[in-house]
């Protein structure tokens, strides 16, 4: 994966999962065995904020006993394996914990999980969100080399967008957007989505700040697909909220359009949007 400027020791990925069919002892054993190849890890476990903590090879794992099943929190630093291995790591932990012997138990489902929208509707929304993302960043004059997409887990693809020749008069400058010249992707749209948990596990949360200073994604929710933007850059959180608001407005504008698909020419797309989408 192309790397961003992740500070030394800062997490490259964080996730929070629950394993309802296993015990906390099972998960702890699986973590130790997966990370160190031993049930009694070197240095042992320590006490953390939520439960027992094991640090090994750039990975921090915390196991917590909870009423609905043991919780596992994992943080991978820039020195560890990259986020593309998160699914494989969870599978290995599950296997070492004995999860592969639990196939006979009834699977647990997350009661808050959103219903899956029709495939066509979901694809149309993602398409509108993708075009809106490009339009918003170009409207803000974000340098092309600061943008990338994730279509395959663990792989950042540069945004192959020609320079915008005609920018609307109401476009903001890159200085106003707080953007500086960079050779690393800062604004990343993630099409691949979160790691896939093992069967029976629930993935409660995840964040991959090493995949861009600003991480954009489309997530399912009870009210339908939802746009998300998270940043690891504290000083940029206020501007990130503004970018997310604009992204939502432009996506809604494009989603509401009927008839032939709008031109892929982004200059034309920007000129065709009412100025109010940038000020709402």
C-alpha positions in Angstrom: 0.0 0.0 0.0 1.2 3.5 -0.7 1.9 5.0 2.6 0.8 8.3 4.1 2.7 10.3 6.6 1.6 8.3 9.6 3.6 9.5 12.7 5.8 6.8 14.2 3.8 4.7 16.6 0.4 6.0 15.4 -2.1 3.3 14.5 -2.3 2.4 10.8 -5.6 0.6 11.5 -8.0 0.3 14.5 -10.9 -2.1 14.7 -13.3 -3.3 17.4 -15.0 -6.8 17.0 -17.1 -9.1 19.1 -17.1 -12.9 19.1 -20.4 -14.0 20.6 -19.7 -17.8 20.2 -16.4 -17.7 22.0 -15.2 -17.0 25.6 -12.7 -14.3 26.5 -10.2 -17.0 27.3 -10.7 -18.5 23.8 -10.1 -15.1 22.1 -7.1 -14.3 24.3 -5.6 -17.7 23.4 -6.3 -17.1 19.8 -4.7 -13.6 19.9 -1.5 -14.9 21.6 -1.2 -17.8 19.3 -1.8 -15.8 16.1 0.6 -13.0 17.1 3.4 -14.9 18.8 2.8 -18.6 17.9 2.6 -19.3 21.6 -0.2 -19.6 24.1 2.0 -17.9 26.7 3.3 -14.8 24.9 6.7 -13.3 25.6 6.2 -10.5 28.2 2.7 -11.7 29.0 -0.5 -9.7 29.1 -0.9 -6.3 30.8 -3.9 -4.4 32.1 -5.4 -1.9 29.7 -8.3 0.5 29.6 -10.9 -2.1 28.7 -9.3 -5.4 29.5 -6.2 -7.5 29.0 -3.6 -6.1 26.5 -1.0 -7.8 24.4 1.6 -5.9 22.5 3.7 -7.7 20.0 5.4 -6.8 16.7 3.6 -3.5 16.2 0.2 -5.0 17.0 -1.8 -4.0 20.1 -4.7 -6.3 21.0 -7.1 -5.9 23.9 -9.5 -8.5 25.0 -12.5 -7.6 27.2 -15.1 -9.9 28.8 -18.6 -8.6 28.0 -22.2 -9.9 28.4 -22.8 -10.3 24.7 -19.4 -12.0 24.0 -15.7 -11.1 24.3 -14.7 -7.9 22.6 -11.4 -7.6 20.7 -9.8 -4.3 19.9 -6.8 -4.3 17.6 -4.5 -1.4 16.6 -1.8 -1.9 13.9 1.0 0.6 13.9 3.0 1.7 10.8 5.6 -0.8 11.8 3.1 -3.7 11.6 1.5 -5.5 8.7 -0.8 -3.1 6.8 -4.6 -2.9 7.0 -5.1 -5.3 4.0 -4.2 -8.2 6.3 -6.9 -7.4 8.9 -9.4 -9.9 7.6 -6.7 -12.6 7.5 -5.6 -11.7 11.0 -9.1 -12.0 12.4 -9.5 -15.4 10.6 -6.3 -16.6 12.2 -7.3 -15.5 15.7 -10.7 -17.1 15.2 -9.1 -20.4 14.1 -6.5 -20.4 17.0 -9.4 -19.6 19.4 -11.3 -22.7 18.3 -13.8 -20.7 16.3 -13.6 -23.3 13.5 -15.2 -25.9 15.9 -18.3 -23.7 16.5 -19.9 -24.2 13.2 -22.8 -26.1 14.8 -23.9 -23.2 16.9 -26.6 -20.9 15.7 -25.0 -17.8 14.2 -25.6 -14.5 16.0 -26.5 -11.4 14.1 -26.2 -7.8 14.9 -29.7 -6.4 15.8 -28.6 -2.9 14.7 -27.4 -4.1 11.3 -29.0 -2.2 8.4 -31.1 -4.0 5.8 -29.4 -4.4 2.5 -30.9 -2.0 0.0 -31.7 -3.1 -3.6 -28.5 -3.6 -5.5 -29.4 -1.1 -8.2 -30.3 1.6 -5.7 -27.1 1.0 -3.8 -25.0 1.1 -6.9 -26.7 4.3 -8.1 -26.0 6.0 -4.7 -22.3 4.9 -4.7 -21.9 6.2 -8.2 -23.4 9.6 -7.3 -21.2 9.7 -4.1 -18.1 8.9 -6.2 -18.8 11.7 -8.7 -19.7 14.1 -5.9 -16.5 13.3 -4.1 -14.4 14.1 -7.2 -16.4 17.3 -7.8 -16.1 18.5 -4.2 -12.3 18.0 -4.1 -11.8 19.7 -7.5 -14.0 22.5 -6.4 -11.7 23.0 -3.4 -8.7 22.8 -5.8 -7.2 19.9 -4.0 -4.0 18.9 -5.9 -4.6 15.6 -7.9 -1.6 14.0 -6.3 -3.3 14.4 -2.9 -6.2 12.2 -4.0 -6.5 8.4 -4.3 -9.1 5.6 -4.2 -9.1 2.1 -2.6 -10.8 -0.4 -4.9 -8.7 -3.4 -3.7 -8.1 -3.7 0.0 -4.6 -2.5 0.8 -4.0 -0.8 -2.5 -4.1 3.0 -3.1 -4.9 3.9 -6.7 -3.9 7.5 -7.7 -6.7 9.6 -9.0 -6.2 9.8 -12.8 -8.1 13.0 -13.3 -7.0 15.6 -15.8 -6.3 19.1 -14.5 -9.5 21.1 -14.1 -9.3 24.0 -16.7 -12.5 25.8 -15.8 -13.3 26.3 -12.1 -16.5 28.1 -11.1 -16.1 31.6 -9.7 -17.4 30.4 -6.3 -14.7 27.7 -6.0 -12.5 28.1 -3.0 -8.7 28.1 -3.1 -6.4 25.3 -1.9 -5.2 27.7 0.8 -8.8 28.2 2.0 -9.2 24.5 2.0 -6.2 24.1 4.2 -4.4 22.0 1.6 -0.7 22.0 1.1 1.4 20.5 -1.8 2.0 16.8 -1.1 3.4 13.7 -2.7 1.2 11.4 -0.5 -2.5 10.7 -0.8 -4.4 12.8 1.7 -8.0 12.4 0.5 -8.9 8.8 -0.1 -12.3 7.3 -1.1 -12.5 3.7 0.1 -14.7 1.5 -2.2 -13.4 -1.7 -0.7 -15.0 -1.1 2.8 -14.1 -2.6 6.1 -12.3 -5.9 6.9 -14.5 -9.0 6.7 -14.9 -10.6 10.1 -15.0 -14.4 10.6 -18.4 -16.2 10.5 -20.2 -15.4 13.7 -18.2 -12.4 14.6 -19.5 -8.8 14.6 -17.4 -5.9 13.4 -18.5 -2.9 15.5 -16.0 -0.3 14.3 -12.9 0.2 12.2 -10.7 3.1 11.0 -7.7 3.0 8.7 -6.0 6.4 8.9 -2.9 5.0 7.2 -5.1 4.9 4.1 -5.2 8.7 3.8 -5.3 11.7 6.0 -9.0 12.0 5.2 -10.8 8.6 4.8 -14.1 8.8 2.8 -16.5 5.8 2.6 -20.1 4.8 2.0 -21.5 2.8 4.9 -24.9 1.0 5.2 -27.3 2.3 7.9 -30.9 1.8 8.9 -31.8 4.9 6.9 -29.9 3.8 3.8 -26.4 4.3 2.6 -24.5 6.9 4.6 -21.5 9.0 3.7 -18.6 9.0 6.2 -15.5 11.0 6.5 -12.9 10.5 9.2 -9.5 12.2 9.7 -6.5 11.5 11.9 -5.4 15.1 11.5 -6.7 17.0 14.5 -6.2 20.4 13.0 -8.3 19.4 10.0 -11.4 18.1 11.8 -13.3 21.4 11.4 -12.6 21.6 7.7 -13.4 17.8 7.4 -16.9 18.5 8.8 -17.4 21.2 6.1 -16.2 18.8 3.4 -18.5 16.1 4.6 -21.5 18.4 4.6 -20.8 19.6 1.1 -20.2 16.0 -0.1 -23.6 15.0 1.3 -25.3 18.0 -0.4 -23.7 17.4 -3.8 -24.4 13.6 -3.6 -28.1 14.3 -2.8 -28.2 16.7 -5.7 -26.8 14.2 -8.1 -28.9 11.3 -6.7 -32.1 13.3 -7.3 -31.3 13.9 -11.0 -33.3 11.7 -13.4 -32.8 11.0 -17.1 -29.5 10.5 -18.8 -26.4 10.3 -16.7 -24.7 13.7 -16.3 -21.5 14.3 -18.2 -18.3 12.8 -16.8 -16.6 16.1 -17.6 -16.0 17.4 -14.1 -15.8 21.0 -15.3 -19.2 20.7 -16.8 -20.5 18.9 -13.7 -19.3 21.7 -11.5 -20.8 24.4 -13.7 -24.1 22.5 -13.7 -24.4 22.5 -9.9 -26.3 25.4 -8.3 -23.9 27.7 -6.3 -26.1 27.1 -3.2 -24.8 23.5 -2.8 -21.5 25.0 -1.6 -23.2 27.3 1.0 -26.0 25.2 2.5 
